[in-house]
Amino acid sequence: MGDGFEKDRSQLIIIDRSFDWTSLILHELTFQAMAHDNFTIKNNVFRFTENGAQKEVVFDDRDEVCAELRHQHIYNAADAMRFKLKNCVDSGLASTVDVAQSTSLAGLSYVIKKIPQQQKIVDNYSRYMSALKQCVDFYGKHLEDICIFEQDLAMGKEAVEDKITYDVKKKLISFLMDNNVSIQNKIRLIILYILFMNGVSEDIFNELVNNAQLSPADVQTILNLKKLGVTTDVDENNKKHTVPRKDRVDENTFQVSRWTPKIKDILEYCIENHLDPDEFPYVSVREHSTEKYKASSSRYNATWYKGKYPKKEGSRIILFIIGGVTYSEMRSVYEVSKNFKNWNIIIGSSHIMTPEDFLKDLSDLSEH
């Protein structure tokens, strides 16, 4: 687990995927996660077409722009690119007239292309702006209303209320009957509703899948949740297991991004010495506490990526998720590492999983 006095606080946490199904289903709107969820990404290469031209962006931390943008909400990422353009103006690489035209993603992309110098940097900015435009356009066309509804289900309340004030099933059915909503998104909404309700009756389940016009194979995919231990049927003995969550929603939180993966709470509770021993029993005697220590520098690391930052001394958490890790959980590890700067956090799993991957794996359970 490491050398030196600081390493005596290192901990290994092993959990299985069942600790958080919600984060596997929700649409995540940070740049890297959204691209992997909604577009075809192979070997971390995001290929797309813009105005008839083929373009690509590689999600690679060695690219400073990617490292800055990958975990940001798509709109914050767009703001970051506008800030970069302002720096171009300040350094004489673009005119203020050009900046006036950059109020939209499309306009900003056009302006960047006009900058005559430092072509390599300009081209890189242009590609990222184009990729962000793909994400923003897709969100506006296909996901905005769905994402708000998903967040209400995940949080159990609306953005400005302490509860959900509308008829949830009625609103769900309106999405299920909408031909513009993809089959995959309909399946995801039904699963979120089942999680929200802690199971549904057979009559209600049949009503939902009929309104969604799901195939028998798609229906079986949802029913396969039982094989993973998910409560899908209504039972008076069903007790929804809840773990206290940290309240992270504030005035800066996007309405469509209120949910925080549970892994972030687990990591912070571990660092703060507040992990519930009943939920996370120790396999050996715990001799050291983290209470008297404070944080001081930053690093993000993971089993599939060895960062370029120099190795530093400090406490370490090695967390392994059996059954797949999501991009939103990878982002959460980055955020915790940034906030608790004297902790090295290493996250690993059997594989990285997108919602589409999860549904495919769920469907494959029908063969067993």
NUKEVEX-384959 format. One record per residue: residue in three letters; x, y, z of N, C-alpha, C in turn. Coordinates in pm, whole numbers. Example, Ala and Ser with C-alpha at 12.3 -4.5 7.8 and 13.67 -1.06 7.14 Angstrom:
// NUKEVEX-384959
 res   n.xx   n.yy   n.zz  ca.xx  ca.yy  ca.zz   c.xx   c.yy   c.zz
 ALA   1319   -569    780   1230   -450    780   1320   -330    780
 SER   1285   -225    708   1367   -106    714   1290      3    787
//
This chain:
// NUKEVEX-384959
 res   n.xx   n.yy   n.zz  ca.xx  ca.yy  ca.zz   c.xx   c.yy   c.zz
 MET     82   -122      0      0      0      0     85    126      0
 GLY    219    112     -5    303    230     -9    405    228    102
 ASP    496    326    102    602    333    201    589    461    281
 GLY    649    459    400    654    580    478    537    595    574
 PHE    551    690    668    451    709    772    314    746    716
 GLU    314    830    610    187    875    555    103    758    503
 LYS    169    651    457     97    542    395     20    456    495
 ASP     41    480    629    -32    396    724   -181    429    724
 ARG   -219    534    655   -361    566    643   -424    511    516
 SER   -346    440    437   -398    388    312   -504    282    337
 GLN   -605    281    249   -713    185    263   -750    127    127
 LEU   -787     -1    129   -837    -69     10   -986    -94     30
 ILE  -1068    -45    -64  -1213    -65    -58  -1255   -144   -180
 ILE  -1327   -253   -158  -1378   -335   -268  -1529   -338   -258
 ILE  -1597   -296   -365  -1742   -297   -367  -1791   -355   -499
 ASP  -1914   -404   -500  -1969   -454   -626  -2065   -353   -684
 ARG  -2096   -370   -811  -2171   -273   -888  -2307   -241   -828
 SER  -2362   -329   -749  -2498   -310   -697  -2509   -192   -600
 PHE  -2395   -134   -560  -2402    -23   -466  -2468    101   -529
 ASP  -2469    110   -661  -2525    228   -726  -2565    194   -870
 TRP  -2692    156   -888  -2743    131  -1024  -2777    261  -1096
 THR  -2817    360  -1020  -2865    485  -1080  -2759    551  -1168
 SER  -2634    553  -1120  -2528    619  -1196  -2499    547  -1326
 LEU  -2541    421  -1336  -2523    346  -1460  -2626    382  -1566
 ILE  -2738    438  -1523  -2852    460  -1612  -2867    606  -1655
 LEU  -2838    698  -1564  -2858    840  -1592  -2773    890  -1708
 HIS  -2825    989  -1778  -2745   1061  -1877  -2653   1158  -1803
 GLU  -2524   1144  -1827  -2424   1233  -1769  -2390   1338  -1873
 LEU  -2383   1465  -1831  -2365   1574  -1926  -2228   1640  -1918
 THR  -2133   1573  -1854  -1995   1619  -1867  -1941   1569  -2000
 PHE  -1842   1638  -2053  -1800   1622  -2192  -1765   1478  -2228
 GLN  -1669   1419  -2158  -1624   1285  -2193  -1735   1182  -2177
 ALA  -1805   1187  -2064  -1910   1089  -2037  -2024   1100  -2137
 MET  -2064   1222  -2171  -2174   1239  -2265  -2135   1189  -2404
 ALA  -2013   1217  -2444  -1968   1171  -2576  -1971   1018  -2584
 HIS  -1922    951  -2479  -1920    805  -2479  -2061    747  -2472
 ASP  -2153    818  -2410  -2289    769  -2395  -2370    782  -2524
 ASN  -2350    890  -2597  -2440    922  -2707  -2379    915  -2847
 PHE  -2249    895  -2854  -2183    886  -2984  -2096    760  -2987
 THR  -2054    723  -3106  -1968    606  -3120  -1824    646  -3093
 ILE  -1768    596  -2984  -1631    626  -2946  -1552    496  -2948
 LYS  -1445    492  -3026  -1361    374  -3032  -1219    411  -2996
 ASN  -1163    337  -2899  -1027    364  -2852  -1010    509  -2809
 ASN  -1115    562  -2745  -1116    700  -2694  -1112    805  -2804
 VAL  -1142    768  -2927  -1145    862  -3039  -1291    894  -3073
 PHE  -1326   1020  -3065  -1460   1071  -3094  -1458   1123  -3238
 ARG  -1516   1047  -3330  -1522   1087  -3471  -1662   1138  -3504
 PHE  -1667   1246  -3580  -1796   1305  -3616  -1781   1381  -3747
 THR  -1893   1420  -3802  -1895   1494  -3929  -1949   1633  -3906
 GLU  -1882   1733  -3959  -1927   1872  -3950  -1916   1935  -4088
 ASN  -2029   1982  -4139  -2032   2044  -4272  -1968   1955  -4378
 GLY  -1995   1826  -4368  -1945   1731  -4466  -1802   1687  -4446
 ALA  -1734   1744  -4346  -1594   1710  -4320  -1583   1616  -4200
 GLN  -1497   1515  -4210  -1472   1423  -4100  -1374   1486  -4000
 LYS  -1410   1480  -3871  -1324   1534  -3767  -1314   1435  -3653
 GLU  -1215   1455  -3568  -1202   1367  -3452  -1135   1439  -3337
 VAL  -1171   1393  -3217  -1109   1439  -3093  -1069   1314  -3014
 VAL   -949   1314  -2960   -902   1200  -2881   -905   1238  -2733
 PHE   -975   1156  -2654   -978   1180  -2510   -849   1126  -2449
 ASP   -755   1215  -2429   -621   1178  -2383   -571   1289  -2292
 ASP   -538   1255  -2167   -495   1356  -2071   -364   1423  -2109
 ARG   -292   1364  -2203   -168   1429  -2247   -196   1556  -2327
 ASP   -320   1567  -2376   -365   1689  -2442   -421   1780  -2333
 GLU   -358   1894  -2314   -396   1983  -2204   -541   2031  -2215
 VAL   -587   2053  -2338   -725   2098  -2356   -821   1987  -2312
 CYS   -791   1864  -2350   -875   1751  -2311   -875   1735  -2159
 ALA   -758   1742  -2099   -747   1727  -1954   -830   1832  -1881
 GLU   -839   1951  -1938   -916   2058  -1877  -1066   2040  -1896
 LEU  -1107   1990  -2012  -1248   1988  -2047  -1321   1859  -2013
 ARG  -1254   1747  -2008  -1319   1616  -2011  -1419   1596  -1899
 HIS  -1394   1652  -1780  -1483   1631  -1666  -1576   1749  -1641
 GLN  -1578   1845  -1734  -1665   1961  -1717  -1800   1939  -1784
 HIS  -1904   1997  -1726  -2034   2001  -1792  -2016   2066  -1929
 ILE  -2090   2019  -2028  -2068   2068  -2164  -2080   2219  -2175
 TYR  -2168   2281  -2099  -2181   2426  -2107  -2064   2496  -2039
 ASN  -2015   2440  -1928  -1895   2496  -1865  -1773   2480  -1956
 ALA  -1769   2367  -2026  -1658   2345  -2120  -1661   2448  -2231
 ALA  -1781   2480  -2279  -1795   2583  -2383  -1748   2719  -2331
 ASP  -1782   2750  -2204  -1736   2875  -2144  -1583   2878  -2136
 ALA  -1525   2763  -2103  -1379   2755  -2094  -1315   2784  -2229
 MET  -1378   2736  -2335  -1325   2763  -2469  -1339   2911  -2504
 ARG  -1447   2973  -2460  -1462   3117  -2484  -1353   3195  -2412
 PHE  -1317   3149  -2293  -1209   3213  -2218  -1077   3200  -2293
 LYS  -1055   3084  -2353   -934   3065  -2432   -931   3160  -2551
 LEU  -1048   3185  -2610  -1054   3279  -2721  -1019   3420  -2673
 LYS  -1068   3455  -2555  -1034   3587  -2500   -884   3601  -2483
 ASN   -820   3494  -2440   -674   3497  -2427   -607   3516  -2562
 CYS   -668   3459  -2666   -615   3480  -2801   -623   3627  -2839
 VAL   -733   3691  -2801   -750   3834  -2829   -646   3915  -2752
 ASP   -631   3881  -2624   -536   3954  -2540   -393   3943  -2592
 SER   -363   3830  -2655   -227   3810  -2707   -214   3853  -2853
 GLY   -322   3912  -2908   -317   3964  -3043   -341   3862  -3152
 LEU   -391   3744  -3116   -414   3640  -3216   -553   3650  -3278
 ALA   -642   3730  -3219   -777   3749  -3275   -823   3889  -3242
 SER   -919   3939  -3319   -968   4075  -3299  -1092   4077  -3210
 THR  -1121   4192  -3154  -1241   4207  -3071  -1367   4192  -3155
 VAL  -1359   4223  -3283  -1473   4203  -3372  -1505   4054  -3382
 ASP  -1398   3974  -3392  -1419   3830  -3395  -1485   3781  -3267
 VAL  -1441   3836  -3153  -1499   3794  -3025  -1647   3826  -3021
 ALA  -1686   3939  -3078  -1828   3977  -3078  -1914   3875  -3152
 GLN  -1851   3800  -3243  -1924   3700  -3320  -1927   3565  -3249
 SER  -1865   3557  -3132  -1846   3426  -3069  -1944   3399  -2956
 THR  -2065   3454  -2965  -2164   3433  -2858  -2223   3294  -2861
 SER  -2210   3224  -2973  -2260   3087  -2983  -2144   2992  -3009
 LEU  -2169   2863  -2987  -2065   2765  -3014  -2026   2767  -3161
 ALA  -2126   2778  -3248  -2098   2779  -3391  -2015   2902  -3427
 GLY  -2053   3018  -3370  -1980   3141  -3398  -1838   3136  -3345
 LEU  -1823   3079  -3226  -1691   3068  -3166  -1601   2977  -3249
 SER  -1658   2867  -3295  -1581   2776  -3380  -1534   2849  -3507
 TYR  -1623   2929  -3566  -1590   3004  -3687  -1478   3104  -3661
 VAL  -1484   3173  -3547  -1384   3274  -3515  -1247   3210  -3497
 ILE  -1244   3097  -3426  -1116   3032  -3400  -1047   2995  -3530
 LYS  -1127   2952  -3627  -1070   2912  -3756  -1005   3031  -3827
 LYS  -1046   3154  -3793   -993   3272  -3861   -860   3319  -3803
 ILE   -823   3269  -3686   -699   3314  -3624   -581   3270  -3710
 PRO   -500   3362  -3756   -399   3328  -3858   -273   3262  -3804
 GLN   -246   3273  -3674   -119   3224  -3622   -140   3101  -3534
 GLN    -28   3041  -3499    -27   2924  -3411   -131   2822  -3459
 GLN   -115   2777  -3582   -217   2695  -3647   -245   2565  -3572
 LYS   -142   2506  -3512   -163   2380  -3441   -257   2398  -3323
 ILE   -237   2505  -3247   -324   2534  -3134   -464   2568  -3182
 VAL   -470   2648  -3287   -599   2688  -3343   -679   2566  -3390
 ASP   -612   2476  -3460   -679   2357  -3509   -732   2272  -3394
 ASN   -652   2263  -3286   -694   2184  -3171   -817   2247  -3105
 TYR   -815   2379  -3087   -932   2449  -3032  -1055   2426  -3120
 SER  -1034   2435  -3250  -1145   2421  -3343  -1208   2283  -3333
 ARG  -1125   2180  -3321  -1179   2044  -3312  -1259   2026  -3184
 TYR  -1209   2079  -3073  -1282   2066  -2948  -1412   2146  -2950
 MET  -1408   2263  -3012  -1532   2341  -3023  -1634   2267  -3107
 SER  -1589   2204  -3213  -1681   2128  -3299  -1738   2008  -3224
 ALA  -1654   1940  -3147  -1701   1825  -3069  -1802   1868  -2963
 LEU  -1774   1980  -2898  -1868   2032  -2799  -2000   2071  -2863
 LYS  -1992   2128  -2982  -2115   2165  -3053  -2198   2041  -3084
 GLN  -2133   1931  -3118  -2205   1806  -3141  -2282   1765  -3016
 CYS  -2217   1775  -2902  -2280   1736  -2775  -2395   1829  -2738
 VAL  -2371   1959  -2748  -2474   2057  -2713  -2596   2043  -2803
 ASP  -2572   2028  -2932  -2684   2012  -3026  -2763   1885  -2998
 PHE  -2693   1776  -2969  -2761   1650  -2940  -2845   1662  -2814
 TYR  -2789   1727  -2712  -2863   1747  -2587  -2990   1828  -2613
 GLY  -2977   1939  -2683  -3093   2023  -2709  -3200   1954  -2792
 LYS  -3160   1867  -2882  -3255   1801  -2971  -3319   1679  -2908
 HIS  -3244   1604  -2825  -3292   1474  -2782  -3307   1456  -2630
 LEU  -3236   1535  -2550  -3220   1495  -2410  -3270   1592  -2304
 GLU  -3293   1716  -2337  -3316   1817  -2233  -3429   1778  -2139
 ASP  -3548   1750  -2193  -3663   1716  -2108  -3643   1582  -2038
 ILE  -3583   1487  -2108  -3557   1355  -2048  -3464   1369  -1929
 CYS  -3359   1448  -1943  -3261   1463  -1835  -3322   1523  -1709
 ILE  -3409   1621  -1726  -3474   1681  -1609  -3559   1577  -1538
 PHE  -3635   1498  -1614  -3720   1394  -1555  -3633   1287  -1486
 GLU  -3526   1246  -1552  -3435   1148  -1491  -3383   1198  -1356
 GLN  -3344   1324  -1351  -3289   1378  -1227  -3395   1381  -1116
 ASP  -3518   1412  -1152  -3626   1410  -1053  -3642   1270   -996
 LEU  -3638   1168  -1082  -3652   1029  -1036  -3533    990   -947
 ALA  -3413   1025   -990  -3294    988   -914  -3289   1056   -778
 MET  -3326   1185   -775  -3320   1262   -651  -3443   1243   -563
 GLY  -3554   1197   -625  -3678   1184   -550  -3748   1315   -525
 LYS  -3706   1419   -598  -3767   1550   -582  -3732   1637   -701
 GLU  -3809   1743   -718  -3782   1838   -825  -3672   1935   -783
 ALA  -3623   2011   -879  -3511   2102   -852  -3547   2208   -750
 VAL  -3673   2255   -752  -3713   2364   -663  -3815   2320   -560
 GLU  -3833   2190   -544  -3929   2137   -447  -3862   2030   -362
 ASP  -3924   2000   -247  -3873   1893   -162  -3934   1758   -197
 LYS  -4016   1758   -302  -4078   1634   -347  -4115   1651   -495
 ILE  -4167   1544   -554  -4216   1552   -691  -4364   1584   -686
 THR  -4402   1695   -747  -4540   1744   -734  -4630   1701   -849
 TYR  -4574   1639   -951  -4656   1600  -1066  -4679   1448  -1063
 ASP  -4765   1400  -1152  -4794   1257  -1165  -4678   1191  -1240
 VAL  -4595   1118  -1165  -4472   1062  -1223  -4503    960  -1332
 LYS  -4596    869  -1305  -4626    766  -1405  -4683    827  -1533
 LYS  -4768    926  -1518  -4827    991  -1635  -4719   1058  -1720
 LYS  -4624   1124  -1653  -4517   1189  -1728  -4427   1085  -1794
 LEU  -4401    976  -1724  -4320    869  -1782  -4385    814  -1908
 ILE  -4514    789  -1901  -4584    734  -2016  -4580    829  -2135
 SER  -4581    959  -2107  -4573   1055  -2218  -4440   1041  -2293
 PHE  -4332   1011  -2222  -4204    986  -2288  -4206    851  -2361
 LEU  -4267    751  -2299  -4269    618  -2359  -4350    614  -2488
 MET  -4448    702  -2500  -4532    706  -2620  -4477    798  -2728
 ASP  -4369    867  -2696  -4310    962  -2790  -4219    888  -2887
 ASN  -4253    892  -3016  -4172    822  -3117  -4034    882  -3136
 ASN  -4015   1004  -3086  -3884   1069  -3098  -3787   1025  -2989
 VAL  -3838    953  -2889  -3752    901  -2782  -3704    762  -2824
 SER  -3574    741  -2818  -3517    613  -2863  -3560    499  -2771
 ILE  -3555    377  -2824  -3588    259  -2744  -3495    247  -2624
 GLN  -3367    273  -2647  -3273    265  -2534  -3311    362  -2422
 ASN  -3348    485  -2460  -3386    582  -2356  -3516    543  -2287
 LYS  -3606    480  -2359  -3729    431  -2296  -3698    323  -2193
 ILE  -3609    233  -2228  -3569    128  -2134  -3504    190  -2010
 ARG  -3418    286  -2032  -3350    352  -1919  -3450    423  -1828
 LEU  -3550    488  -1886  -3651    555  -1806  -3734    456  -1724
 ILE  -3769    344  -1784  -3846    243  -1711  -3764    188  -1594
 ILE  -3635    162  -1618  -3550    113  -1510  -3539    216  -1398
 LEU  -3521    343  -1433  -3514    448  -1330  -3644    456  -1251
 TYR  -3756    438  -1320  -3885    441  -1252  -3898    323  -1155
 ILE  -3853    206  -1197  -3856     88  -1108  -3769    113   -985
 LEU  -3651    171  -1004  -3564    204   -891  -3630    307   -800
 PHE  -3692    407   -862  -3759    513   -786  -3873    457   -701
 MET  -3950    364   -758  -4066    306   -690  -4029    187   -601
 ASN  -3903    141   -611  -3861     21   -541  -3947    -98   -581
 GLY  -3971   -110   -711  -4052   -218   -764  -4189   -171   -810
 VAL  -4243   -237   -912  -4377   -202   -962  -4458   -330   -977
 SER  -4588   -315   -981  -4675   -431   -998  -4666   -483  -1141
 GLU  -4710   -607  -1161  -4708   -665  -1295  -4796   -587  -1391
 ASP  -4911   -539  -1343  -5001   -461  -1428  -4935   -332  -1475
 ILE  -4872   -262  -1382  -4807   -135  -1418  -4690   -161  -1511
 PHE  -4613   -266  -1483  -4499   -298  -1570  -4546   -325  -1713
 ASN  -4652   -404  -1726  -4705   -434  -1860  -4756   -308  -1928
 GLU  -4818   -220  -1851  -4866    -93  -1907  -4750    -11  -1962
 LEU  -4642     -7  -1889  -4526     72  -1931  -4462     16  -2058
 VAL  -4436   -114  -2059  -4367   -171  -2176  -4456   -170  -2299
 ASN  -4588   -180  -2279  -4680   -173  -2394  -4683    -32  -2453
 ASN  -4685     68  -2366  -4682    206  -2415  -4550    239  -2484
 ALA  -4445    175  -2439  -4313    198  -2500  -4295    117  -2627
 GLN  -4385     23  -2652  -4378    -64  -2769  -4244   -139  -2774
 LEU  -4208   -196  -2661  -4084   -270  -2652  -4101   -411  -2707
 SER  -3994   -462  -2764  -3994   -599  -2814  -3984   -695  -2695
 PRO  -4019   -823  -2715  -4003   -921  -2607  -3861   -925  -2553
 ALA  -3762   -910  -2640  -3622   -911  -2596  -3591   -791  -2506
 ASP  -3646   -675  -2542  -3624   -556  -2460  -3693   -569  -2324
 VAL  -3812   -627  -2324  -3884   -650  -2198  -3802   -743  -2109
 GLN  -3747   -848  -2168  -3668   -942  -2090  -3541   -877  -2036
 THR  -3486   -784  -2113  -3369   -711  -2064  -3399   -643  -1931
 ILE  -3514   -578  -1923  -3552   -512  -1798  -3575   -614  -1688
 LEU  -3643   -723  -1719  -3672   -826  -1619  -3545   -892  -1566
 ASN  -3439   -888  -1646  -3313   -948  -1602  -3251   -874  -1485
 LEU  -3303   -756  -1453  -3255   -686  -1334  -3267   -773  -1209
 LYS  -3368   -861  -1208  -3387   -950  -1093  -3265  -1037  -1070
 LYS  -3199  -1077  -1180  -3082  -1163  -1168  -2964  -1091  -1105
 LEU  -2972   -959  -1100  -2867   -878  -1037  -2906   -837   -896
 GLY  -3021   -885   -851  -3065   -854   -715  -3143   -725   -703
 VAL  -3183   -666   -817  -3261   -542   -814  -3408   -575   -785
 THR  -3469   -501   -696  -3611   -520   -665  -3694   -464   -779
 THR  -3766   -551   -848  -3849   -506   -961  -3998   -523   -934
 ASP  -4035   -613   -840  -4176   -640   -811  -4218   -571   -683
 VAL  -4344   -531   -680  -4400   -473   -558  -4421   -583   -456
 ASP  -4374   -559   -336  -4390   -655   -227  -4397   -574    -98
 GLU  -4496   -606    -17  -4511   -527    107  -4391   -545    199
 ASN  -4312   -649    176  -4193   -670    258  -4070   -597    202
 ASN  -4087   -538     82  -3976   -464     24  -3939   -345    113
 LYS  -3814   -335    145  -3766   -219    219  -3654   -155    139
 LYS  -3675    -32    103  -3575     38     22  -3456     72    110
 HIS  -3341     15     74  -3219     39    151  -3160    173    110
 THR  -3149    262    206  -3096    395    177  -2977    424    268
 VAL  -2878    487    211  -2760    532    285  -2762    684    284
 PRO  -2736    749    397  -2737    896    400  -2649    955    291
 ARG  -2703   1052    216  -2630   1118    109  -2595   1260    149
 LYS  -2484   1308     97  -2447   1446    118  -2530   1535     25
 ASP  -2573   1648     77  -2649   1743     -4  -2549   1834    -77
 ARG  -2543   1819   -208  -2444   1893   -286  -2508   1995   -381
 VAL  -2640   2002   -382  -2709   2091   -476  -2706   2234   -422
 ASP  -2660   2327   -505  -2661   2468   -468  -2700   2551   -589
 GLU  -2684   2682   -578  -2728   2770   -685  -2646   2754   -813
 ASN  -2530   2690   -803  -2446   2670   -921  -2470   2536   -990
 THR  -2557   2454   -932  -2581   2320   -986  -2678   2326  -1103
 PHE  -2642   2262  -1212  -2734   2253  -1325  -2854   2167  -1286
 GLN  -2973   2208  -1325  -3094   2133  -1294  -3086   1991  -1350
 VAL  -3018   1975  -1461  -3009   1845  -1526  -2888   1764  -1478
 SER  -2821   1812  -1373  -2701   1743  -1323  -2697   1745  -1170
 ARG  -2811   1722  -1108  -2818   1727   -962  -2766   1601   -894
 TRP  -2778   1487   -963  -2734   1361   -904  -2582   1352   -896
 THR  -2534   1303   -782  -2391   1278   -764  -2370   1129   -742
 PRO  -2281   1065   -818  -2255    922   -797  -2222    893   -652
 LYS  -2271    781   -602  -2252    746   -461  -2105    726   -426
 ILE  -2024    696   -526  -1882    673   -501  -1816    796   -440
 LYS  -1866    914   -474  -1807   1036   -421  -1831   1047   -270
 ASP  -1951   1012   -226  -1979   1011    -82  -1891    910    -11
 ILE  -1878    790    -70  -1799    684     -7  -1655    728     13
 LEU  -1596    789    -90  -1458    833    -81  -1441    943     23
 GLU  -1532   1039     25  -1521   1148    121  -1545   1100    263
 TYR  -1641   1009    282  -1663    953    416  -1539    876    462
 CYS  -1473    808    371  -1352    735    406  -1243    831    452
 ILE  -1222    936    376  -1120   1035    411  -1153   1104    544
 GLU  -1281   1130    566  -1325   1199    687  -1341   1105    806
 ASN  -1310    978    785  -1322    878    890  -1466    857    934
 HIS  -1559    867    840  -1702    854    872  -1770    739    798
 LEU  -1693    648    741  -1756    535    675  -1830    449    776
 ASP  -1953    411    741  -2033    327    828  -1970    187    835
 PRO  -1925    142    953  -1861     10    962  -1957   -105    933
 ASP  -2088    -81    945  -2184   -185    910  -2194   -201    759
 GLU  -2182    -90    686  -2185    -95    540  -2051   -137    483
 PHE  -1942    -96    548  -1807   -125    500  -1725   -186    615
 PRO  -1752   -312    646  -1679   -376    757  -1531   -395    723
 TYR  -1446   -383    824  -1302   -400    805  -1267   -548    813
 VAL  -1174   -589    730  -1132   -729    733  -1017   -751    830
 SER   -963   -641    886   -861   -651    990   -882   -537   1088
 VAL   -812   -542   1200   -829   -439   1303   -784   -305   1249
 ARG   -867   -205   1269   -833    -71   1222   -754     -1   1331
 GLU   -628     31   1300   -540     87   1401   -522    237   1390
 HIS   -551    292   1274   -522    433   1252   -647    509   1213
 SER   -653    633   1253   -766    719   1218   -720    828   1123
 THR   -811    881   1046   -776    989    953   -813   1126   1009
 GLU   -867   1130   1130   -927   1254   1179   -828   1367   1194
 LYS   -703   1337   1235   -610   1444   1270   -532   1498   1151
 TYR   -559   1441   1032   -481   1479    915   -556   1576    828
 LYS   -480   1660    762   -540   1756    668   -475   1741    531
 ALA   -542   1797    433   -499   1779    294   -405   1889    247
 SER   -320   1862    143   -234   1966     88   -198   1964    -61
 SER   -200   1857   -146   -170   1868   -291   -259   1775   -372
 SER   -255   1775   -505   -360   1709   -584   -308   1607   -682
 ARG   -385   1502   -701   -352   1403   -803   -471   1315   -834
 TYR   -486   1282   -959   -588   1185   -999   -518   1071  -1068
 ASN   -551    950  -1030   -488    835  -1091   -592    725  -1104
 ALA   -567    630  -1189   -659    519  -1207   -585    403  -1270
 THR   -643    283  -1259   -572    166  -1307   -555    167  -1458
 TRP   -644    236  -1530   -632    238  -1676   -555    360  -1725
 TYR   -505    441  -1632   -432    561  -1674   -327    595  -1569
 LYS   -202    601  -1610    -95    645  -1522    -66    790  -1553
 GLY    -99    877  -1456    -91   1020  -1480     51   1067  -1502
 LYS     60   1186  -1557    191   1244  -1586    247   1320  -1467
 TYR    166   1330  -1359    209   1408  -1244    312   1329  -1163
 PRO    406   1399  -1098    508   1330  -1020    447   1261   -899
 LYS    506   1148   -863    458   1074   -747    483   1155   -621
 LYS    387   1154   -530    403   1228   -406    367   1139   -289
 GLU    420   1175   -172    385   1104    -51    245   1148     -7
 GLY    180   1062     67     47   1097    115    -36    973    133
 SER   -152    991    191   -241    878    212   -298    832     80
 ARG   -341    707     77   -387    649    -48   -515    569    -26
 ILE   -610    586   -117   -729    501   -121   -726    426   -254
 ILE   -731    295   -245   -743    212   -364   -884    154   -363
 LEU   -963    192   -460  -1102    149   -465  -1125     66   -591
 PHE  -1178    -55   -571  -1204   -143   -685  -1352   -176   -691
 ILE  -1413   -151   -807  -1555   -179   -827  -1568   -305   -912
 ILE  -1629   -406   -856  -1651   -531   -931  -1776   -512  -1017
 GLY  -1760   -525  -1149  -1876   -516  -1237  -1883   -390  -1321
 GLY  -1776   -310  -1322  -1774   -194  -1410  -1779    -61  -1338
 VAL  -1708     37  -1393  -1707    173  -1340  -1755    267  -1450
 THR  -1828    371  -1413  -1881    465  -1510  -1788    587  -1524
 TYR  -1807    660  -1634  -1729    782  -1652  -1765    887  -1548
 SER  -1891    888  -1504  -1929    984  -1400  -1859    952  -1269
 GLU  -1833    825  -1241  -1761    787  -1120  -1613    821  -1132
 MET  -1558    807  -1251  -1420    850  -1273  -1408   1001  -1249
 ARG  -1507   1075  -1296  -1508   1219  -1271  -1514   1248  -1121
 SER  -1594   1172  -1048  -1607   1194   -904  -1475   1172   -832
 VAL  -1399   1071   -875  -1267   1046   -817  -1175   1166   -842
 TYR  -1181   1218   -963  -1101   1337   -996  -1138   1454   -903
 GLU  -1267   1473   -881  -1313   1586   -798  -1271   1569   -652
 VAL  -1281   1446   -600  -1240   1423   -461  -1089   1442   -447
 SER  -1012   1393   -544   -867   1411   -540   -829   1559   -542
 LYS   -907   1636   -614   -880   1780   -624   -912   1851   -492
 ASN  -1018   1806   -424  -1060   1871   -300   -981   1825   -179
 PHE   -938   1698   -178   -860   1644    -67   -719   1618   -121
 LYS   -638   1720   -115   -518   1724   -197   -402   1638   -146
 ASN   -410   1589    -26   -301   1505     23   -334   1357      9
 TRP   -440   1327    -65   -481   1188    -82   -463   1143   -226
 ASN   -393   1034   -245   -383    968   -375   -500    870   -386
 ILE   -584    889   -484   -700    800   -501   -684    724   -631
 ILE   -685    594   -620   -669    507   -737   -796    425   -749
 ILE   -864    436   -862   -988    361   -884   -966    260   -995
 GLY  -1018    142   -974  -1006     38  -1074  -1135    -42  -1083
 SER  -1147   -117  -1189  -1265   -201  -1207  -1234   -307  -1311
 SER  -1329   -398  -1328  -1314   -498  -1432  -1317   -434  -1570
 HIS  -1390   -321  -1584  -1398   -251  -1712  -1470   -118  -1693
 ILE  -1455    -29  -1791  -1532     95  -1794  -1665     65  -1863
 MET  -1773    118  -1808  -1905     82  -1858  -1988    206  -1888
 THR  -2048    209  -2007  -2146    312  -2043  -2285    254  -2021
 PRO  -2389    338  -2021  -2526    285  -2011  -2557    182  -2119
 GLU  -2510    208  -2241  -2533    112  -2350  -2467    -22  -2321
 ASP  -2344    -18  -2266  -2276   -141  -2228  -2356   -218  -2124
 PHE  -2408   -145  -2027  -2485   -209  -1919  -2610   -277  -1975
 LEU  -2682   -209  -2062  -2804   -268  -2118  -2770   -391  -2203
 LYS  -2658   -386  -2274  -2618   -503  -2352  -2586   -620  -2260
 ASP  -2510   -593  -2153  -2478   -699  -2057  -2605   -752  -1992
 LEU  -2699   -663  -1964  -2825   -704  -1904  -2903   -794  -2000
 SER  -2901   -759  -2127  -2967   -840  -2229  -2902   -978  -2241
 ASP  -2771   -982  -2231  -2697  -1109  -2244  -2731  -1207  -2132
 LEU  -2781  -1156  -2019  -2818  -1244  -1909  -2934  -1336  -1947
 SER  -3008  -1301  -2053  -3119  -1385  -2099  -3070  -1520  -2148
 GLU  -2942  -1526  -2186  -2887  -1650  -2239  -2838  -1744  -2131
 HIS  -2847  -1699  -2005  -2793  -1780  -1894  -2906  -1820  -1799
//
